[in-house]
Amino acid sequence: MDANEILDYCLAKKAVTESFPFDNETLVLKVDSKMFLLMGLERQPLSINVKTDPEWSAELREQYPQITGAYHMNKTHWNSVDVDGLKRELIFKLIDHSYDLVFKSLTKKVQNTINNS
């Protein structure tokens, strides 16, 4: 799985925008104004940061050596995921989960606006 495939998957979701707020190499994907995925475009192997439920985070970290607490982020809620060696279904599930968590944190008004667009 490569960066373009992940980017295309994310951009197909409602109200997703992309930007480079930190540097020219770290792509940030947001739903409305909140981050749900970060991707280091120059990093090899390809790695993404996604938000996950704390209980599931612990489970994932025990089960997969490619999933660790996210560098420079709240490790209770964010994981770094080296995509090499992981099934694409799991990567998409992690992206969906992150998007859903962030979407649910938006105000009802913003959620309704996004859902009705």
KAWO-V439941 format. One record per backbone hydrogen bond with DSSP energy under -0.5 kcal/mol. CO is the residue of the C=O (numbers start at 1). NH is the residue of the N-H. If there is no record, write none. Layout:
co = <CO:CO>
nh = <NH:NH>
//
This chain:
co = <2:3:4:5:6:7:8:10:13:15:17:19:25:25:27:28:29:29:30:30:31:34:36:37:38:39:39:40:46:46:47:48:49:50:53:54:55:56:57:58:59:60:64:66:66:68:70:73:74:74:77:78:79:80:80:81:81:83:87:87:88:89:90:91:92:93:94:95:96:97:98:99:100:101:102:102:103:107:108:109:110:111:112:114>
nh = <6:7:8:9:10:11:12:13:16:32:30:28:27:41:39:19:36:37:17:32:34:31:51:29:49:27:41:43:83:84:40:81:38:79:57:58:59:60:61:62:63:64:67:68:82:80:73:75:77:78:52:70:50:68:82:48:83:86:90:91:92:93:94:95:96:97:98:99:100:101:102:103:104:105:105:106:106:111:112:113:114:115:116:117>
//
